[in-house]
Amino acid sequence: MAGCSGTTPEPSESPSPTSAAPTSSAPPTPKPATSTSPAENLEPPQMPELATEFSVAGFEAFVEYWFDAHNYALATGDVELMMDVSDDRCVYCLNHELGIKEIYEADGWIDGGDVVPSSFFTNMAELEGGLYQGNFTLKQMKGTVYTAEGDVDESQVFDPDDYDYEMRAYHDGDGWVASKIDLWEQPDD
């Protein structure tokens, strides 16, 4: 009956401070590319549910997602998300995949160069081959390609400008797939 004796018994073991609090490991901090180092720990873009819908809004959300995946590839060298939603006959897609891979496989990197689509015109009129076309303005942001030594690669330039583009894509039942991306030329009257 220790409680009646007026003395407090000594505990036999002290709880360890680490066992009392759960440990958590914070995710690594994203670090954008700079002139001295490539990007690190960037979160890949997530395709919104809307971008899988067969609708004008779905097509436009898909175009935005495709370029988000493209920008992620520019920043990280990881072209998988971009190519997962690109047809293997899409020349623009294949050329960008090859160009990005060449830079990163040579231990170079890209700082900036993002492209952002806006001002859409999509009417969902089916074209030959089950394709649908959307026209949009593509805003090119400034970007720089660096070599493994950290030098600027002057042969690859991202000059800021706005361009009129088109994307042709088909819907495979699960979502959109880019088939053609190109500068849009107004038809002659």
N, C-alpha and C positions, 0 to 999 in steps of 0.2 A: 504494500500500500504506500507507494511513494508519494501519492498525492496528499497524504495526511502528515507526512513527516516534515514538511516545510522545506525540503530540498528538491531541486529539479535534477532529474537524472541527465547524465551526459548522453547525447545521441551516439550510437555506435558508428554510424557512417554519415558523412555530410553529403548531401546531393551535389553532384557536379554541376557547375553553372551551364555547361554545354548541353547537358541532358534536359535541363528545364526549358530551354528555348529552342524552337525548331530552327533549323538552319535553312536559309534560302539563298539561292545563287541568282543574282540579278542577270538578266540577259546582257550580252555585250553591247556597249554603246555604239550606235551607228556612227560612222565617220565618213563624210563625203571625201571624194578625191580632191587633192590639192596639187600644186605644182611640184611637190616633193614626194607624194605618195599616192597610191591608188586608194579607192574607196574600200572600206571594211565594214562588215556586219550590217549591210543594208537589208532592209526587209523587202522581200519580193512583193510585187503588186498582187492583189487578190482580184480575180475576175468577179465583178458584181453579177448577181443572178440576172439582172436586167440584160446583161450583155449576151445571154444565151437565148433570149426571146426572139421569135420571128415577128419583128415589128420594126417600124421606123426607129422608135426609141431604143430598141434592142440592138439594131444595126449600128446606130451612132454610139451607143455605150460600148459596143465591141470595138469600133474604130479607136475610141479613147483608150480602151484596155490594151489593144494591140500596141499602140504607141507608148503606153506605160511600160509594157513588157520590153519594148525596143529600148526605151530610156534606161531601164534596169540593166539590159544587156550592155549598153554603152558604158554604164558606171561600173559594172562588175565583170564583164567578159562572159557571163552566163547567158547564153542565147536560148536555152531550153524552153522557157516560157513563151518566148516570141515564136519559136519554130513549132511548138505544140499546136498553135492555132494558125499555122501557115501551110498552104498547099505546097507540095514539093515542086510544083511548076511555077511558083511565084518568083519571078526573076529578081525583083526588088528585095524580097525576103532573103533569098539565097545569097545575093550580093552583100547584103548587110551582115548576114551570118558569117560569111567568109571574111569580110573586112574586119569585123570585130574580133573574130577568133585569131586572125593573123596578128593583130596588135597585142592581144593578151598572151598568146603563145610565145611571142618574142619578149615577154616580160615587160611590155609597155603598158600604158593605161590611158584612159580618157578622162579629162576633167571637163564636165559640162557637155554641151552639144545636144541637150534635150530638144525634142520636137513636140509641139502641142497642137492638136487639131482643134479647130473651132469653125463657126459659121457654116454649119452643115446644110446641104441640100440633098435629101434622100427621098425618093418617091415610091420605092418598092415595086417598080415595074420590072417584071422578070425579063432578063436578057437571055440571049442564046446560051445554052449549056446550064440553065438553072442558076445563073449568076444574078446578083443584085448590085447596084452601083450607088455609091454615095460620093458626093463632091464636097470638098471642105478646104479651108485655108489651113496650111501647115506652117506654124511659126517655128523657125529654126533659131535656137539660142546659140550664143557664142560657146565655142568649145575648143579644147586644145588636146592634141595627142602628144604623149610623152614616150620617149624611148626608154629602154631598160636603164640607160645611164642617166635618165632624168632630163635629157635634152628635148626641146620642142621639135616635133616632126613637122617641118614646114610643108611637106608634100601632102599632108592631110589637114585640111582647114575646115572649120565649122564657122562660117560667116553668118551672123544674124540677118534674117530676112523672112519675108512671108511669101509662100508659094501656094498656087492653086493645085490641089491634088485630087485624085480620085482613088477609091478603093473598090474593087470588085470582089465579092465574096459569095459563098454559097452556104446554105444552112443544111447541116447534115442530120437534123433531127435532134441533136444534143446541143448544138450551138453553131456559131459562125466560124468559117475558115477563110482566111484571106487568100485570094487567088491571084490578084493583080493589084499593085500599088504603083501609081505613076503620076507624073505631072499631068494635069488636066488641060487639054487644049480645047478652046471654044470651037464649036463647029463653024465652018465658013457659011455665011448667009448666001 
